Amino acid sequence: MPSALVKRETSLCLGVDPFWSPLAMFTTQDIVLKNYFRELMVLGLENLPKQGPVLLAPTHRARWDGLMLTMAAGRRITGRDCRFMVTLTEMKGLQGWFLERLGCFPVNQIRPSLTTLRFAIDLMVDGQQLVVFPEGKINRTGRLIRLKQGLPRLAQLAYKKGVEVQVVPVGLAYSQIVPGPCSKAAICFSKPMKVNGINRHSAVDFNLELSKQMHAAEQAALNVVGRSKKEP
């Protein structure tokens, strides 16, 4: 790992801890997910790149989303970790203590720091896998909302450094709006997208297409868990 990346990582989080990360993987994937949900389904796994810089762009429907992403796209599947960019509030308390040791790092959604942005770009330059929720918060209604501009901007900044990031639209769905015990869960990966410009207009166009692909992936996930996207 490049020294600049290590230096920025140290100022933001503790990286992927060699003790806590495998323990968390075993606990969440082999015990919690398998015992809480009746069925876990992964669609479009062939669309998930195994090499090169990747930006996963998932819909955000429940607190379970992070565990689902790690289960379907984490080290056991791709050979690399999911590095989550999360809000400041999520990095507080006991939850924050664990997240800080599992490769997550905080971002101020209103005013992102240069350190956070540079670290995210460094991860992509290093060919790692970054997860950013473009909706910015949990949206249980499933209705289309305007995506934040942060994700395409990150891809554009990496592009300026000569790195073509593969942005993968991801849809998550559960058989209940608030997932309960013995419910079903599904995650769907769509074909990767790439930015084709570095100006604001290109970012807006990219976000529009990304939104469509995310919700198409979500519809596929909803179908297999037995729900209609038209539900409130």
HELIX and SHEET records of a PDB file:
HELIX    1   1 SER A    3  LEU A   12  1                                  10    
HELIX    2   2 TRP A   20  MET A   25  1                                   6    
HELIX    3   3 PHE A   26  VAL A   32  3                                   7    
HELIX    4   4 LEU A   33  TYR A   36  1                                   4    
HELIX    5   5 LEU A   45  ASN A   47  5                                   3    
HELIX    6   6 ASP A   65  ALA A   73  1                                   9    
HELIX    7   7 ARG A   75  THR A   78  1                                   4    
HELIX    8   8 THR A   89  MET A   91  5                                   3    
HELIX    9   9 GLY A   93  GLU A  100  1                                   8    
HELIX   10  10 LEU A  114  VAL A  125  1                                  12    
HELIX   11  11 GLY A  150  LYS A  160  1                                  11    
HELIX   12  12 ARG A  200  VAL A  225  1                                  26    
SHEET    1   A 7 GLU A  39  LEU A  43  0                                        
SHEET    2   A 7 LYS A 184  PHE A 189  1                                        
SHEET    3   A 7 GLN A 166  TYR A 174 -1                                        
SHEET    4   A 7 VAL A  54  PRO A  58  1                                        
SHEET    5   A 7 GLN A 129  VAL A 131  1                                        
SHEET    6   A 7 CYS A  82  THR A  87  1                                        
SHEET    7   A 7 PHE A 105  VAL A 107  1                                        
END                                                                             
